C-alpha cells in the first residue's frame, strides 16, 4: 500500500525523491497502524455492548441470526459481504473463520422431506470506509481518512433474504431461504410451543434521507407461514427453470440445446429428488464439446461470452470453451480435468492422448537430467 502511495505522489508532478518516498511510506505505515487499532477498538466495543438477557437471548450488535438454505445452490451477495451460505446438500468444509460442517436440518411438509443447510452468523462484519481526505503537507499528498464501520448479523441475513425472496433482488424470486433471530435451537419443539409457533425475523427499513442506508427491526412471524412462502416461491422458480430447459432441449438449434447449463441440470435433479418434477432428458443433456465457431467463446457451463482470442477458458468456471481450447491448454502444459478430455470427440481425444504422452516423456527426461530418476535402459 505504501508503494502505491509513492506512485500516487509521483503521478502528481515531479519525480519522487528518496526523502519524499521515505516520508510517504512512514505516513502510510502510521495510517495502517492507526486503522488496525481503530478496527480492534470497534470490535472490542461491539463485544462489550453484546450481552445475554434474562430470557437467555443475546442482545446487542453481535446478536446472532440464522440463515437456512433449502436450495441446491450457494447463496451469495455482493457489496463486500463475507457470508456465503452453502447449498442444502453441502458436506464440505470452510476455513477457520466459520465452519458450517454438515450442519443440516430436516423439515417435513406435506409428506415431503425438505433439507436445509443452517448457517448462524454470530459476529458483526466490520470494514474501513473512506470518510474524506487529509492533506499531508510534508509530502504534498492527500491521505485518505478511513472510518471503521460495521453491519450486525441480522442486517447481513436480511440482505441475503431480500436478494433471494423479494422482488427487490436480482435472483428472480428464487425462494428457498429462511432467516430467524438466534440459532437453530429457536426451532426446537419446546421453544416453538412456548412462542405459539412464532419466531423473530430481522427486517431492514430505509432511513429517511439515509442515501440507501437501512435500519434494523425485529418482527414476530409465524414460522409455518414463512416456511410455506419459502417453498411456494422455490417451486415456482423451479417450474420456470424446467419450462425454459424443456424449450431449449426440444429446439432444433444445437446452440440453443447447448444453452442448458449445469445450474439448470442441478435444479432439475433437485426437483426430482424433492418430488416436484419427473425425470426428463434435458436433465442429463451435456453441451457439445465441439461448439460451433459462432459459439466458440461461450462457456458451456455459465454461458458467459468472451471475445478475447487469447483466452481459452472461462474465468469464472475455469472450463475450456471448446475442444480447440482444451487441446491448446494441454499443449501449453496447463492442467485440464479428465472430464473435459473425456467429452472430446474421437479425433480430438486421440490428439489429447498424444499430447499427454509427449508431456510425460519430457517430464521423465527432465527427471533424468536433474538426477532424480534413472535413465530408461
VEXMARLO-329349 format. One line per field, with one value per residue (C-alpha): residue number from 0; x, y, z. Coordinates in steps of 0.001 Angstrom, whole numbers, plus 500000, padded with zeros to 6 digits. Example, Ala and Ser with C-alpha at 12.3 -4.5 7.8 and 13.67 -1.06 7.14 Angstrom:
2
i	c(0, 1)
c1	c(512300, 513670)
c2	c(495500, 498940)
c3	c(507800, 507140)
This chain:
377
i	c(0, 1, 2, 3, 4, 5, 6, 7, 8, 9, 10, 11, 12, 13, 14, 15, 16, 17, 18, 19, 20, 21, 22, 23, 24, 25, 26, 27, 28, 29, 30, 31, 32, 33, 34, 35, 36, 37, 38, 39, 40, 41, 42, 43, 44, 45, 46, 47, 48, 49, 50, 51, 52, 53, 54, 55, 56, 57, 58, 59, 60, 61, 62, 63, 64, 65, 66, 67, 68, 69, 70, 71, 72, 73, 74, 75, 76, 77, 78, 79, 80, 81, 82, 83, 84, 85, 86, 87, 88, 89, 90, 91, 92, 93, 94, 95, 96, 97, 98, 99, 100, 101, 102, 103, 104, 105, 106, 107, 108, 109, 110, 111, 112, 113, 114, 115, 116, 117, 118, 119, 120, 121, 122, 123, 124, 125, 126, 127, 128, 129, 130, 131, 132, 133, 134, 135, 136, 137, 138, 139, 140, 141, 142, 143, 144, 145, 146, 147, 148, 149, 150, 151, 152, 153, 154, 155, 156, 157, 158, 159, 160, 161, 162, 163, 164, 165, 166, 167, 168, 169, 170, 171, 172, 173, 174, 175, 176, 177, 178, 179, 180, 181, 182, 183, 184, 185, 186, 187, 188, 189, 190, 191, 192, 193, 194, 195, 196, 197, 198, 199, 200, 201, 202, 203, 204, 205, 206, 207, 208, 209, 210, 211, 212, 213, 214, 215, 216, 217, 218, 219, 220, 221, 222, 223, 224, 225, 226, 227, 228, 229, 230, 231, 232, 233, 234, 235, 236, 237, 238, 239, 240, 241, 242, 243, 244, 245, 246, 247, 248, 249, 250, 251, 252, 253, 254, 255, 256, 257, 258, 259, 260, 261, 262, 263, 264, 265, 266, 267, 268, 269, 270, 271, 272, 273, 274, 275, 276, 277, 278, 279, 280, 281, 282, 283, 284, 285, 286, 287, 288, 289, 290, 291, 292, 293, 294, 295, 296, 297, 298, 299, 300, 301, 302, 303, 304, 305, 306, 307, 308, 309, 310, 311, 312, 313, 314, 315, 316, 317, 318, 319, 320, 321, 322, 323, 324, 325, 326, 327, 328, 329, 330, 331, 332, 333, 334, 335, 336, 337, 338, 339, 340, 341, 342, 343, 344, 345, 346, 347, 348, 349, 350, 351, 352, 353, 354, 355, 356, 357, 358, 359, 360, 361, 362, 363, 364, 365, 366, 367, 368, 369, 370, 371, 372, 373, 374, 375, 376)
c1	c(500000, 502939, 504381, 501012, 501160, 504632, 503332, 500370, 502718, 504867, 501851, 501166, 504244, 507909, 509726, 509701, 512966, 514209, 513387, 509797, 509349, 510537, 508106, 505190, 505972, 506267, 502936, 501212, 502717, 501403, 497988, 497813, 498666, 496029, 493419, 494214, 493917, 490572, 489223, 490321, 488722, 485443, 485346, 486069, 483260, 480822, 481734, 481253, 477802, 476634, 475017, 472771, 469352, 467340, 465346, 468534, 468689, 471721, 471178, 473393, 475414, 476585, 473064, 473185, 470950, 470448, 470032, 468551, 469207, 466839, 468193, 470710, 472915, 475056, 473576, 475941, 475526, 477740, 478752, 481755, 479706, 481761, 478827, 478232, 475592, 476199, 473521, 471270, 473477, 476833, 479207, 482396, 484456, 485093, 488168, 488889, 486679, 483441, 482909, 479348, 480339, 477406, 475113, 471689, 468089, 465254, 461729, 458613, 455877, 453016, 454605, 457808, 461214, 462971, 466634, 468173, 471755, 471959, 474445, 474396, 476081, 477167, 479516, 479073, 481031, 483486, 485278, 487003, 485058, 486515, 485495, 487354, 490955, 493622, 496274, 499767, 501874, 505195, 504699, 502057, 499651, 496003, 495915, 492534, 490766, 489245, 486418, 485603, 482016, 480029, 476934, 475171, 474357, 470625, 471221, 473533, 470924, 468140, 470107, 470551, 466876, 465844, 468013, 466501, 462956, 461652, 461294, 463960, 466683, 468121, 467660, 464217, 462297, 464245, 462764, 464053, 465556, 464609, 466064, 465379, 466781, 469180, 470465, 468731, 467555, 464875, 463041, 463168, 459736, 459636, 460578, 458043, 455327, 456231, 456153, 452990, 454854, 456283, 459900, 461638, 462680, 465028, 463836, 465636, 463783, 465061, 466363, 464821, 467447, 469855, 471002, 470249, 471009, 468795, 467999, 467103, 463988, 462647, 459169, 457341, 456204, 454524, 457220, 454844, 453671, 457273, 458181, 455180, 456054, 459640, 458575, 455942, 458489, 461101, 458638, 457618, 461285, 461941, 458973, 460268, 463677, 462092, 459960, 462960, 465152, 462369, 462007, 465779, 466139, 463376, 464880, 466443, 469195, 472258, 473416, 470136, 470379, 473860, 472382, 471139, 473591, 474908, 472888, 469724, 470519, 471299, 467943, 466173, 467723, 466856, 463225, 463130, 464661, 462054, 459175, 458344, 459365, 459591, 462950, 463364, 466016, 467145, 468450, 471075, 471896, 475538, 476699, 478616, 482336, 482973, 480935, 480362, 482610, 479895, 479565, 483284, 483730, 480633, 481224, 479307, 478514, 477606, 477087, 479185, 480782, 484315, 485660, 489373, 491073, 493870, 491506, 490943, 488816, 486039, 487428, 484504, 484097, 487650, 486109, 487622, 485312, 485517, 487709, 490218, 490648, 491001, 493803, 495506, 495564, 497052, 499755, 500783, 501019, 498026, 496114, 492830, 490281, 489803, 486053, 486711, 489115, 486575, 483955, 486073, 485196, 487317, 489740, 490342, 490641, 493451, 495278, 494831, 496338, 499289, 499856, 499787, 502284, 504743, 504427, 505153, 508232, 509591, 508887, 510776, 513712, 513953, 513910, 516866, 518797, 518178, 519466, 516178, 515481, 517491, 517637, 515476, 517501)
c2	c(500000, 502310, 501693, 502667, 505894, 506657, 506099, 508375, 511173, 510648, 510994, 514458, 516024, 515872, 512524, 511219, 511711, 509102, 511510, 512030, 508292, 507584, 510144, 508704, 505175, 506313, 508165, 505147, 502832, 505061, 505239, 501447, 501010, 503582, 501842, 498469, 499966, 501573, 498253, 496422, 499117, 498841, 495047, 495322, 497883, 495606, 492715, 494938, 496060, 492477, 490848, 487954, 488952, 487407, 485425, 483719, 485592, 487520, 491226, 493869, 494428, 490788, 489416, 486127, 485410, 482163, 481522, 478267, 477462, 474893, 475398, 473337, 476400, 478743, 481958, 484810, 488547, 491397, 494535, 493004, 490751, 487758, 485429, 482701, 480084, 476535, 474525, 472105, 469056, 470660, 468352, 470341, 472462, 476158, 477967, 478658, 481754, 479767, 476021, 475021, 471357, 469061, 471473, 470400, 470449, 468303, 469728, 467705, 469466, 467823, 464378, 465683, 465935, 469282, 469519, 472882, 473918, 476009, 478861, 481022, 484430, 485433, 488351, 491700, 492350, 495224, 497209, 500532, 503150, 506270, 509287, 512004, 513066, 514823, 516909, 515781, 518951, 517106, 515049, 517075, 514164, 513863, 510983, 509156, 509106, 505704, 505233, 501814, 500685, 497522, 495579, 493378, 489718, 490472, 493037, 490657, 487887, 490259, 491440, 487811, 487014, 490166, 489203, 485735, 486117, 489502, 491401, 493837, 491291, 490032, 486300, 486142, 485256, 482045, 481351, 478556, 480887, 481330, 483687, 483958, 485503, 483383, 479944, 476859, 475877, 478565, 475908, 473277, 471899, 473278, 476803, 476859, 475651, 478387, 481066, 479579, 478815, 482327, 483366, 486724, 487740, 490661, 493297, 496296, 499528, 502648, 505535, 508867, 510886, 507999, 507638, 503927, 503085, 500827, 500366, 497040, 495944, 492557, 491276, 488318, 485980, 482581, 480080, 477791, 480721, 481747, 478188, 477826, 481110, 479941, 476638, 478210, 480622, 477886, 475656, 478497, 479227, 475539, 475329, 478340, 476693, 473415, 475188, 477075, 473968, 471935, 474521, 474669, 470891, 470493, 473126, 472002, 474582, 472894, 476179, 476530, 472947, 473729, 476654, 474199, 474991, 472938, 475001, 474173, 470452, 470699, 472350, 469728, 466835, 468638, 468902, 465137, 464476, 466512, 465249, 468451, 467147, 463901, 462961, 464393, 464006, 467640, 466979, 464617, 466662, 467756, 470525, 469512, 469782, 470803, 474009, 475916, 478802, 481323, 479894, 479275, 481823, 480916, 478981, 475667, 475936, 479533, 480735, 483869, 485062, 486246, 487905, 487799, 485341, 484712, 483443, 479692, 479030, 480736, 482990, 482100, 478338, 477535, 475374, 475256, 476892, 474008, 471189, 473583, 475409, 472122, 470947, 474368, 474379, 470870, 471861, 474733, 472365, 473674, 471137, 470057, 467925, 464410, 465025, 467689, 465367, 462525, 464831, 465284, 463521, 460539, 462517, 465213, 462587, 460822, 464138, 464807, 461400, 462123, 465487, 463768, 461131, 463775, 465749, 462597, 461820, 465359, 465196, 461892, 463288, 466284, 463957, 462065, 465276, 466523, 463238, 462421, 459369, 456683, 456628, 454030, 451080)
c3	c(500000, 500737, 497244, 495747, 497734, 496351, 492808, 493527, 494603, 491513, 489242, 490640, 489050, 489968, 490370, 493917, 495774, 498289, 501139, 499973, 499364, 502903, 504330, 502323, 503448, 507061, 506822, 505278, 507902, 510670, 508968, 508622, 512281, 513267, 511100, 512662, 516138, 515227, 513917, 517048, 519209, 517269, 517608, 521342, 521696, 519833, 522137, 525200, 524024, 523364, 526403, 527332, 528652, 531460, 528893, 527689, 524357, 523190, 522542, 521021, 517845, 517780, 518234, 516243, 513284, 511353, 507614, 506306, 502643, 501110, 497579, 495542, 495032, 497086, 498444, 497696, 497710, 496537, 498367, 500125, 502425, 503533, 504277, 501687, 502524, 501172, 499326, 501159, 500409, 501236, 503128, 502684, 504998, 505441, 506661, 510330, 510391, 510109, 509789, 508812, 508597, 507716, 509535, 508271, 509425, 508042, 507755, 506927, 504959, 503092, 503297, 501697, 503330, 502931, 503876, 504675, 505357, 508511, 508946, 512071, 511803, 515296, 514712, 513027, 509851, 510136, 507457, 506812, 504871, 503281, 505315, 503402, 502883, 504902, 503130, 504146, 503865, 504159, 501028, 499185, 499039, 500040, 502511, 502726, 506082, 506853, 509333, 510896, 510321, 510993, 509943, 512532, 511762, 511461, 508718, 506825, 506901, 505883, 502835, 501719, 502335, 500454, 497483, 497074, 498413, 497274, 494014, 495181, 494403, 491128, 491876, 490187, 493361, 493857, 497291, 499493, 502124, 505781, 508390, 512114, 515260, 517316, 516405, 515031, 518532, 518178, 516116, 518862, 519700, 523250, 522188, 519349, 521709, 524169, 521437, 519840, 516623, 516185, 515579, 515464, 511947, 511137, 508689, 507287, 506573, 504757, 506831, 505755, 503886, 504507, 500871, 500571, 504197, 506300, 509965, 511553, 513402, 514529, 513668, 515186, 512385, 512266, 511241, 509311, 507168, 506467, 505504, 503183, 501426, 501065, 499448, 497146, 495658, 495344, 493471, 491131, 490378, 489682, 487309, 485360, 485009, 483878, 481270, 479875, 479780, 478100, 475325, 474773, 474698, 472104, 469828, 466536, 467021, 468564, 470056, 471942, 473182, 474455, 476392, 479054, 481827, 484698, 487254, 485262, 485390, 489099, 489793, 487676, 489603, 492847, 491686, 491079, 494493, 496397, 494250, 492328, 488877, 486963, 485486, 481987, 479224, 479473, 482996, 481532, 478426, 478203, 475844, 472758, 473463, 469833, 469752, 466521, 465573, 466453, 469986, 470428, 473194, 475203, 478407, 478251, 481989, 482825, 479195, 479733, 476487, 475824, 472672, 473614, 471244, 473752, 476461, 476322, 479400, 481352, 484078, 486347, 485838, 484622, 481890, 478360, 475838, 473336, 472033, 470434, 473739, 475637, 473341, 473371, 477200, 477198, 474703, 476998, 479939, 481853, 483951, 482343, 484191, 482847, 482466, 479800, 477969, 478056, 476473, 473311, 470073, 468980, 466820, 469442, 472175, 470245, 469916, 473644, 474484, 472205, 473942, 477338, 476109, 474903, 478149, 480159, 478033, 478514, 482238, 482566, 480558, 482905, 485906, 484431, 483707, 487242, 488662, 490350, 488169, 486384, 482601, 480890, 479579)
